[in-house]
């Protein structure tokens, strides 16, 4: 096994085999964009749902296999290299 890169180390903690770091950074990005757009009240849940759907569609378009795509039955389980 090879040593982890800093990004691999950040992505090691997982829930349902999905990186907590990836979800947090994605939702923080959505928060910043939503704030910039001036979203209010019930616009937020719809925006967050659209943000996740956009991410799934984008990953599919570029052929990037993700665990969420796997759970949704859209792609095979992604292969990951383990590190120390």
Biopython code that builds the backbone (N, CA, C, O; Angstrom):
import numpy as np
from Bio.PDB.StructureBuilder import StructureBuilder

atoms = [
    (1, "UNK", "N", (0.822, -1.185, 0.000)),
    (1, "UNK", "CA", (0.000, 0.000, 0.000)),
    (1, "UNK", "C", (0.865, 1.247, 0.000)),
    (1, "UNK", "O", (1.960, 1.274, 0.562)),
    (2, "UNK", "N", (0.344, 2.270, -0.641)),
    (2, "UNK", "CA", (1.057, 3.547, -0.694)),
    (2, "UNK", "C", (0.553, 4.469, 0.412)),
    (2, "UNK", "O", (-0.556, 4.288, 0.915)),
    (3, "UNK", "N", (1.370, 5.462, 0.795)),
    (3, "UNK", "CA", (0.881, 6.439, 1.776)),
    (3, "UNK", "C", (-0.213, 7.315, 1.152)),
    (3, "UNK", "O", (-0.239, 7.526, -0.061)),
    (4, "UNK", "N", (-1.104, 7.812, 1.993)),
    (4, "UNK", "CA", (-2.214, 8.641, 1.524)),
    (4, "UNK", "C", (-1.740, 10.046, 1.148)),
    (4, "UNK", "O", (-0.869, 10.622, 1.800)),
    (5, "UNK", "N", (-2.330, 10.572, 0.092)),
    (5, "UNK", "CA", (-2.139, 11.988, -0.215)),
    (5, "UNK", "C", (-3.012, 12.775, 0.766)),
    (5, "UNK", "O", (-3.895, 12.192, 1.396)),
    (6, "UNK", "N", (-2.786, 14.078, 0.909)),
    (6, "UNK", "CA", (-3.641, 14.853, 1.816)),
    (6, "UNK", "C", (-5.130, 14.748, 1.464)),
    (6, "UNK", "O", (-5.965, 14.664, 2.364)),
    (7, "UNK", "N", (-5.474, 14.752, 0.179)),
    (7, "UNK", "CA", (-6.877, 14.640, -0.219)),
    (7, "UNK", "C", (-7.438, 13.265, 0.133)),
    (7, "UNK", "O", (-8.575, 13.166, 0.593)),
    (8, "UNK", "N", (-6.664, 12.210, -0.074)),
    (8, "UNK", "CA", (-7.119, 10.867, 0.297)),
    (8, "UNK", "C", (-7.344, 10.771, 1.802)),
    (8, "UNK", "O", (-8.294, 10.129, 2.250)),
    (9, "UNK", "N", (-6.478, 11.405, 2.580)),
    (9, "UNK", "CA", (-6.635, 11.386, 4.037)),
    (9, "UNK", "C", (-7.923, 12.104, 4.452)),
    (9, "UNK", "O", (-8.626, 11.641, 5.350)),
    (10, "UNK", "N", (-8.235, 13.226, 3.807)),
    (10, "UNK", "CA", (-9.474, 13.941, 4.113)),
    (10, "UNK", "C", (-10.708, 13.120, 3.744)),
    (10, "UNK", "O", (-11.744, 13.219, 4.401)),
    (11, "UNK", "N", (-10.592, 12.312, 2.694)),
    (11, "UNK", "CA", (-11.727, 11.528, 2.215)),
    (11, "UNK", "C", (-11.894, 10.186, 2.918)),
    (11, "UNK", "O", (-12.841, 9.457, 2.621)),
    (12, "UNK", "N", (-10.999, 9.839, 3.844)),
    (12, "UNK", "CA", (-11.085, 8.532, 4.516)),
    (12, "UNK", "C", (-12.314, 8.366, 5.398)),
    (12, "UNK", "O", (-12.941, 7.308, 5.339)),
    (13, "UNK", "N", (-12.701, 9.360, 6.222)),
    (13, "UNK", "CA", (-13.906, 9.157, 7.038)),
    (13, "UNK", "C", (-15.147, 9.072, 6.144)),
    (13, "UNK", "O", (-15.365, 9.926, 5.285)),
    (14, "UNK", "N", (-15.953, 8.030, 6.360)),
    (14, "UNK", "CA", (-17.098, 7.787, 5.483)),
    (14, "UNK", "C", (-18.348, 7.442, 6.282)),
    (14, "UNK", "O", (-18.282, 6.919, 7.395)),
    (15, "UNK", "N", (-19.487, 7.752, 5.675)),
    (15, "UNK", "CA", (-20.791, 7.299, 6.145)),
    (15, "UNK", "C", (-21.450, 6.638, 4.941)),
    (15, "UNK", "O", (-21.525, 7.233, 3.866)),
    (16, "UNK", "N", (-21.926, 5.417, 5.119)),
    (16, "UNK", "CA", (-22.483, 4.623, 4.017)),
    (16, "UNK", "C", (-21.505, 4.530, 2.848)),
    (16, "UNK", "O", (-21.902, 4.519, 1.683)),
    (17, "UNK", "N", (-20.223, 4.464, 3.186)),
    (17, "UNK", "CA", (-19.140, 4.348, 2.208)),
    (17, "UNK", "C", (-19.033, 5.568, 1.285)),
    (17, "UNK", "O", (-18.464, 5.483, 0.197)),
    (18, "UNK", "N", (-19.596, 6.724, 1.738)),
    (18, "UNK", "CA", (-19.473, 7.983, 0.997)),
    (18, "UNK", "C", (-18.664, 8.945, 1.848)),
    (18, "UNK", "O", (-18.872, 9.037, 3.057)),
    (19, "UNK", "N", (-17.750, 9.656, 1.222)),
    (19, "UNK", "CA", (-16.843, 10.552, 1.921)),
    (19, "UNK", "C", (-17.593, 11.704, 2.589)),
    (19, "UNK", "O", (-18.330, 12.444, 1.937)),
    (20, "UNK", "N", (-17.392, 11.843, 3.898)),
    (20, "UNK", "CA", (-17.995, 12.957, 4.634)),
    (20, "UNK", "C", (-17.435, 14.272, 4.103)),
    (20, "UNK", "O", (-18.176, 15.243, 3.948)),
    (21, "UNK", "N", (-16.141, 14.311, 3.824)),
    (21, "UNK", "CA", (-15.493, 15.522, 3.307)),
    (21, "UNK", "C", (-16.148, 15.981, 2.008)),
    (21, "UNK", "O", (-16.409, 17.173, 1.842)),
    (22, "UNK", "N", (-16.419, 15.059, 1.083)),
    (22, "UNK", "CA", (-17.034, 15.425, -0.197)),
    (22, "UNK", "C", (-18.426, 16.013, 0.001)),
    (22, "UNK", "O", (-18.774, 17.012, -0.628)),
    (23, "UNK", "N", (-19.227, 15.392, 0.877)),
    (23, "UNK", "CA", (-20.576, 15.903, 1.126)),
    (23, "UNK", "C", (-20.535, 17.276, 1.797)),
    (23, "UNK", "O", (-21.287, 18.175, 1.420)),
    (24, "UNK", "N", (-19.664, 17.437, 2.784)),
    (24, "UNK", "CA", (-19.591, 18.720, 3.498)),
    (24, "UNK", "C", (-19.149, 19.833, 2.555)),
    (24, "UNK", "O", (-19.745, 20.911, 2.551)),
    (25, "UNK", "N", (-18.108, 19.586, 1.752)),
    (25, "UNK", "CA", (-17.655, 20.641, 0.838)),
    (25, "UNK", "C", (-18.710, 20.947, -0.221)),
    (25, "UNK", "O", (-18.885, 22.104, -0.602)),
    (26, "UNK", "N", (-19.406, 19.933, -0.695)),
    (26, "UNK", "CA", (-20.461, 20.164, -1.680)),
    (26, "UNK", "C", (-21.593, 21.000, -1.083)),
    (26, "UNK", "O", (-22.069, 21.944, -1.714)),
    (27, "UNK", "N", (-22.021, 20.656, 0.128)),
    (27, "UNK", "CA", (-23.111, 21.395, 0.752)),
    (27, "UNK", "C", (-22.679, 22.797, 1.172)),
    (27, "UNK", "O", (-23.494, 23.719, 1.157)),
    (28, "UNK", "N", (-21.418, 22.972, 1.545)),
    (28, "UNK", "CA", (-20.914, 24.320, 1.812)),
    (28, "UNK", "C", (-20.921, 25.158, 0.529)),
    (28, "UNK", "O", (-21.279, 26.336, 0.552)),
    (29, "UNK", "N", (-20.526, 24.545, -0.580)),
    (29, "UNK", "CA", (-20.584, 25.233, -1.870)),
    (29, "UNK", "C", (-22.011, 25.618, -2.216)),
    (29, "UNK", "O", (-22.259, 26.724, -2.696)),
    (30, "UNK", "N", (-22.957, 24.705, -1.974)),
    (30, "UNK", "CA", (-24.365, 24.998, -2.225)),
    (30, "UNK", "C", (-24.830, 26.145, -1.334)),
    (30, "UNK", "O", (-25.587, 27.011, -1.772)),
    (31, "UNK", "N", (-24.381, 26.148, -0.099)),
    (31, "UNK", "CA", (-24.737, 27.233, 0.823)),
    (31, "UNK", "C", (-24.242, 28.578, 0.335)),
    (31, "UNK", "O", (-24.963, 29.574, 0.395)),
    (32, "UNK", "N", (-23.005, 28.604, -0.149)),
    (32, "UNK", "CA", (-22.458, 29.863, -0.668)),
    (32, "UNK", "C", (-23.211, 30.343, -1.904)),
    (32, "UNK", "O", (-23.531, 31.526, -2.020)),
    (33, "UNK", "N", (-23.491, 29.433, -2.821)),
    (33, "UNK", "CA", (-24.228, 29.800, -4.037)),
    (33, "UNK", "C", (-25.646, 30.234, -3.676)),
    (33, "UNK", "O", (-26.142, 31.226, -4.210)),
    (34, "UNK", "N", (-26.299, 29.508, -2.781)),
    (34, "UNK", "CA", (-27.651, 29.869, -2.354)),
    (34, "UNK", "C", (-27.688, 31.222, -1.677)),
    (34, "UNK", "O", (-28.607, 32.008, -1.906)),
    (35, "UNK", "N", (-26.702, 31.500, -0.848)),
    (35, "UNK", "CA", (-26.612, 32.811, -0.194)),
    (35, "UNK", "C", (-26.429, 33.907, -1.238)),
    (35, "UNK", "O", (-27.075, 34.953, -1.169)),
    (36, "UNK", "N", (-25.541, 33.662, -2.208)),
    (36, "UNK", "CA", (-25.288, 34.632, -3.282)),
    (36, "UNK", "C", (-26.560, 34.881, -4.096)),
    (36, "UNK", "O", (-26.811, 36.006, -4.528)),
    (37, "UNK", "N", (-27.364, 33.828, -4.307)),
    (37, "UNK", "CA", (-28.620, 33.968, -5.036)),
    (37, "UNK", "C", (-29.727, 34.587, -4.187)),
    (37, "UNK", "O", (-30.770, 34.975, -4.714)),
    (38, "UNK", "N", (-29.508, 34.680, -2.887)),
    (38, "UNK", "CA", (-30.501, 35.275, -1.994)),
    (38, "UNK", "C", (-31.692, 34.372, -1.727)),
    (38, "UNK", "O", (-32.821, 34.850, -1.623)),
    (39, "UNK", "N", (-31.452, 33.061, -1.614)),
    (39, "UNK", "CA", (-32.544, 32.122, -1.379)),
    (39, "UNK", "C", (-33.157, 32.346, 0.000)),
    (39, "UNK", "O", (-32.469, 32.703, 0.956)),
    (40, "UNK", "N", (-34.467, 32.129, 0.075)),
    (40, "UNK", "CA", (-35.201, 32.314, 1.333)),
    (40, "UNK", "C", (-36.110, 31.114, 1.585)),
    (40, "UNK", "O", (-36.591, 30.478, 0.647)),
    (41, "UNK", "N", (-36.337, 30.817, 2.850)),
    (41, "UNK", "CA", (-37.336, 29.839, 3.277)),
    (41, "UNK", "C", (-37.307, 28.503, 2.555)),
    (41, "UNK", "O", (-36.298, 27.798, 2.557)),
    (42, "UNK", "N", (-38.433, 28.171, 1.938)),
    (42, "UNK", "CA", (-38.596, 26.867, 1.309)),
    (42, "UNK", "C", (-37.848, 26.724, -0.012)),
    (42, "UNK", "O", (-37.879, 25.657, -0.625)),
    (43, "UNK", "N", (-37.185, 27.771, -0.451)),
    (43, "UNK", "CA", (-36.352, 27.656, -1.649)),
    (43, "UNK", "C", (-35.128, 26.778, -1.369)),
    (43, "UNK", "O", (-34.611, 26.120, -2.272)),
    (44, "UNK", "N", (-34.672, 26.771, -0.121)),
    (44, "UNK", "CA", (-33.458, 26.036, 0.244)),
    (44, "UNK", "C", (-33.544, 24.530, 0.010)),
    (44, "UNK", "O", (-32.660, 23.971, -0.640)),
    (45, "UNK", "N", (-34.583, 23.847, 0.520)),
    (45, "UNK", "CA", (-34.619, 22.395, 0.289)),
    (45, "UNK", "C", (-34.661, 22.043, -1.191)),
    (45, "UNK", "O", (-34.019, 21.082, -1.615)),
    (46, "UNK", "N", (-35.409, 22.808, -1.984)),
    (46, "UNK", "CA", (-35.477, 22.543, -3.427)),
    (46, "UNK", "C", (-34.132, 22.800, -4.092)),
    (46, "UNK", "O", (-33.711, 22.052, -4.975)),
    (47, "UNK", "N", (-33.469, 23.852, -3.664)),
    (47, "UNK", "CA", (-32.153, 24.161, -4.222)),
    (47, "UNK", "C", (-31.149, 23.062, -3.882)),
    (47, "UNK", "O", (-30.376, 22.643, -4.744)),
    (48, "UNK", "N", (-31.154, 22.589, -2.629)),
    (48, "UNK", "CA", (-30.214, 21.528, -2.230)),
    (48, "UNK", "C", (-30.501, 20.230, -2.985)),
    (48, "UNK", "O", (-29.570, 19.537, -3.396)),
    (49, "UNK", "N", (-31.763, 19.900, -3.170)),
    (49, "UNK", "CA", (-32.118, 18.722, -3.952)),
    (49, "UNK", "C", (-31.628, 18.872, -5.396)),
    (49, "UNK", "O", (-31.060, 17.939, -5.963)),
    (50, "UNK", "N", (-31.849, 20.040, -5.983)),
    (50, "UNK", "CA", (-31.387, 20.292, -7.355)),
    (50, "UNK", "C", (-29.866, 20.232, -7.428)),
    (50, "UNK", "O", (-29.315, 19.764, -8.424)),
    (51, "UNK", "N", (-29.185, 20.698, -6.392)),
    (51, "UNK", "CA", (-27.717, 20.678, -6.341)),
    (51, "UNK", "C", (-27.202, 19.235, -6.376)),
    (51, "UNK", "O", (-26.263, 18.923, -7.109)),
    (52, "UNK", "N", (-27.818, 18.367, -5.587)),
    (52, "UNK", "CA", (-27.401, 16.963, -5.545)),
    (52, "UNK", "C", (-27.726, 16.280, -6.876)),
    (52, "UNK", "O", (-26.906, 15.523, -7.396)),
    (53, "UNK", "N", (-28.909, 16.539, -7.427)),
    (53, "UNK", "CA", (-29.288, 15.944, -8.714)),
    (53, "UNK", "C", (-28.317, 16.409, -9.799)),
    (53, "UNK", "O", (-27.886, 15.608, -10.630)),
    (54, "UNK", "N", (-27.971, 17.694, -9.796)),
    (54, "UNK", "CA", (-26.997, 18.209, -10.765)),
    (54, "UNK", "C", (-25.660, 17.485, -10.628)),
    (54, "UNK", "O", (-25.029, 17.150, -11.631)),
    (55, "UNK", "N", (-25.226, 17.242, -9.385)),
    (55, "UNK", "CA", (-23.976, 16.523, -9.151)),
    (55, "UNK", "C", (-24.028, 15.098, -9.681)),
    (55, "UNK", "O", (-23.070, 14.622, -10.290)),
    (56, "UNK", "N", (-25.146, 14.418, -9.449)),
    (56, "UNK", "CA", (-25.301, 13.048, -9.937)),
    (56, "UNK", "C", (-25.267, 13.028, -11.465)),
    (56, "UNK", "O", (-24.574, 12.204, -12.062)),
    (57, "UNK", "N", (-26.013, 13.933, -12.095)),
    (57, "UNK", "CA", (-26.066, 13.987, -13.558)),
    (57, "UNK", "C", (-24.695, 14.341, -14.138)),
    (57, "UNK", "O", (-24.282, 13.771, -15.148)),
    (58, "UNK", "N", (-24.001, 15.265, -13.510)),
    (58, "UNK", "CA", (-22.670, 15.657, -13.982)),
    (58, "UNK", "C", (-21.693, 14.489, -13.894)),
    (58, "UNK", "O", (-20.931, 14.246, -14.829)),
    (59, "UNK", "N", (-21.711, 13.767, -12.776)),
    (59, "UNK", "CA", (-20.836, 12.599, -12.645)),
    (59, "UNK", "C", (-21.160, 11.547, -13.701)),
    (59, "UNK", "O", (-20.258, 10.936, -14.273)),
    (60, "UNK", "N", (-22.454, 11.339, -13.959)),
    (60, "UNK", "CA", (-22.853, 10.385, -15.000)),
    (60, "UNK", "C", (-22.354, 10.838, -16.371)),
    (60, "UNK", "O", (-21.839, 10.030, -17.144)),
    (61, "UNK", "N", (-22.503, 12.115, -16.672)),
    (61, "UNK", "CA", (-22.109, 12.647, -17.979)),
    (61, "UNK", "C", (-20.618, 12.464, -18.239)),
    (61, "UNK", "O", (-20.200, 12.229, -19.373)),
    (62, "UNK", "N", (-19.817, 12.576, -17.171)),
    (62, "UNK", "CA", (-18.371, 12.445, -17.322)),
    (62, "UNK", "C", (-17.858, 11.039, -17.022)),
    (62, "UNK", "O", (-16.652, 10.795, -17.053)),
    (63, "UNK", "N", (-18.773, 10.118, -16.733)),
    (63, "UNK", "CA", (-18.385, 8.730, -16.502)),
    (63, "UNK", "C", (-17.669, 8.498, -15.187)),
    (63, "UNK", "O", (-16.890, 7.552, -15.065)),
    (64, "UNK", "N", (-17.921, 9.350, -14.199)),
    (64, "UNK", "CA", (-17.295, 9.194, -12.886)),
    (64, "UNK", "C", (-18.241, 8.379, -12.007)),
    (64, "UNK", "O", (-19.357, 8.813, -11.722)),
    (65, "UNK", "N", (-17.800, 7.215, -11.584)),
    (65, "UNK", "CA", (-18.627, 6.347, -10.751)),
    (65, "UNK", "C", (-18.547, 6.799, -9.298)),
    (65, "UNK", "O", (-17.461, 6.992, -8.752)),
    (66, "UNK", "N", (-19.710, 6.964, -8.684)),
    (66, "UNK", "CA", (-19.782, 7.386, -7.289)),
    (66, "UNK", "C", (-20.625, 6.391, -6.503)),
    (66, "UNK", "O", (-21.390, 5.613, -7.073)),
    (67, "UNK", "N", (-20.471, 6.431, -5.187)),
    (67, "UNK", "CA", (-21.276, 5.546, -4.345)),
    (67, "UNK", "C", (-22.744, 5.944, -4.398)),
    (67, "UNK", "O", (-23.609, 5.068, -4.388)),
    (68, "UNK", "N", (-23.053, 7.235, -4.453)),
    (68, "UNK", "CA", (-24.445, 7.646, -4.556)),
    (68, "UNK", "C", (-25.049, 7.130, -5.859)),
    (68, "UNK", "O", (-26.176, 6.636, -5.874)),
    (69, "UNK", "N", (-24.303, 7.246, -6.938)),
    (69, "UNK", "CA", (-24.763, 6.695, -8.215)),
    (69, "UNK", "C", (-24.957, 5.193, -8.126)),
    (69, "UNK", "O", (-25.894, 4.647, -8.708)),
    (70, "UNK", "N", (-24.076, 4.526, -7.402)),
    (70, "UNK", "CA", (-24.198, 3.073, -7.197)),
    (70, "UNK", "C", (-25.463, 2.748, -6.406)),
    (70, "UNK", "O", (-26.213, 1.843, -6.770)),
    (71, "UNK", "N", (-25.698, 3.496, -5.312)),
    (71, "UNK", "CA", (-26.888, 3.258, -4.496)),
    (71, "UNK", "C", (-28.168, 3.535, -5.286)),
    (71, "UNK", "O", (-29.193, 2.895, -5.050)),
    (72, "UNK", "N", (-28.112, 4.486, -6.223)),
    (72, "UNK", "CA", (-29.276, 4.809, -7.045)),
    (72, "UNK", "C", (-29.423, 3.874, -8.239)),
    (72, "UNK", "O", (-30.385, 3.979, -9.000)),
    (73, "UNK", "N", (-28.464, 2.956, -8.405)),
    (73, "UNK", "CA", (-28.510, 1.993, -9.504)),
    (73, "UNK", "C", (-28.111, 2.589, -10.841)),
    (73, "UNK", "O", (-28.519, 2.086, -11.889)),
    (74, "UNK", "N", (-27.320, 3.656, -10.822)),
    (74, "UNK", "CA", (-26.944, 4.351, -12.055)),
    (74, "UNK", "C", (-25.570, 3.973, -12.586)),
    (74, "UNK", "O", (-25.275, 4.187, -13.762)),
    (75, "UNK", "N", (-24.736, 3.415, -11.731)),
    (75, "UNK", "CA", (-23.402, 3.011, -12.162)),
    (75, "UNK", "C", (-22.902, 1.859, -11.294)),
    (75, "UNK", "O", (-23.442, 1.600, -10.219)),
    (76, "UNK", "N", (-21.846, 1.159, -11.780)),
    (76, "UNK", "CA", (-21.279, 0.090, -10.938)),
    (76, "UNK", "C", (-20.567, 0.689, -9.723)),
    (76, "UNK", "O", (-20.270, 1.883, -9.677)),
    (77, "UNK", "N", (-20.308, -0.164, -8.758)),
    (77, "UNK", "CA", (-19.615, 0.285, -7.559)),
    (77, "UNK", "C", (-18.233, 0.803, -7.927)),
    (77, "UNK", "O", (-17.484, 0.114, -8.619)),
    (78, "UNK", "N", (-17.880, 2.003, -7.478)),
    (78, "UNK", "CA", (-16.565, 2.549, -7.828)),
    (78, "UNK", "C", (-15.438, 1.758, -7.171)),
    (78, "UNK", "O", (-15.560, 1.301, -6.035)),
    (79, "UNK", "N", (-14.344, 1.607, -7.905)),
    (79, "UNK", "CA", (-13.167, 0.929, -7.360)),
    (79, "UNK", "C", (-12.285, 1.979, -6.711)),
    (79, "UNK", "O", (-12.023, 3.035, -7.286)),
    (80, "UNK", "N", (-11.831, 1.671, -5.504)),
    (80, "UNK", "CA", (-10.992, 2.612, -4.774)),
    (80, "UNK", "C", (-9.687, 1.941, -4.396)),
    (80, "UNK", "O", (-9.655, 0.769, -4.020)),
    (81, "UNK", "N", (-8.615, 2.705, -4.502)),
    (81, "UNK", "CA", (-7.312, 2.220, -4.040)),
    (81, "UNK", "C", (-7.177, 2.576, -2.569)),
    (81, "UNK", "O", (-7.412, 3.715, -2.166)),
    (82, "UNK", "N", (-6.799, 1.595, -1.782)),
    (82, "UNK", "CA", (-6.593, 1.837, -0.361)),
    (82, "UNK", "C", (-5.204, 2.431, -0.133)),
    (82, "UNK", "O", (-4.260, 2.159, -0.875)),
    (83, "UNK", "N", (-5.108, 3.235, 0.896)),
    (83, "UNK", "CA", (-3.806, 3.796, 1.263)),
    (83, "UNK", "C", (-3.620, 3.660, 2.773)),
    (83, "UNK", "O", (-4.553, 3.326, 3.503)),
    (84, "UNK", "N", (-2.405, 3.924, 3.220)),
    (84, "UNK", "CA", (-2.093, 3.772, 4.655)),
    (84, "UNK", "C", (-2.603, 4.916, 5.473)),
    (84, "UNK", "O", (-2.420, 4.935, 6.690)),
]
sb = StructureBuilder()
sb.init_structure("model")
sb.init_model(0)
sb.init_chain("A")
sb.init_seg("    ")
for serial, (resi, resn, name, xyz) in enumerate(atoms, 1):
    if name == "N":
        sb.init_residue(resn, " ", resi, " ")
    sb.init_atom(name, np.array(xyz, "f"), 0.0, 1.0, " ", f" {name:<3s}", serial, name[0])
structure = sb.get_structure()
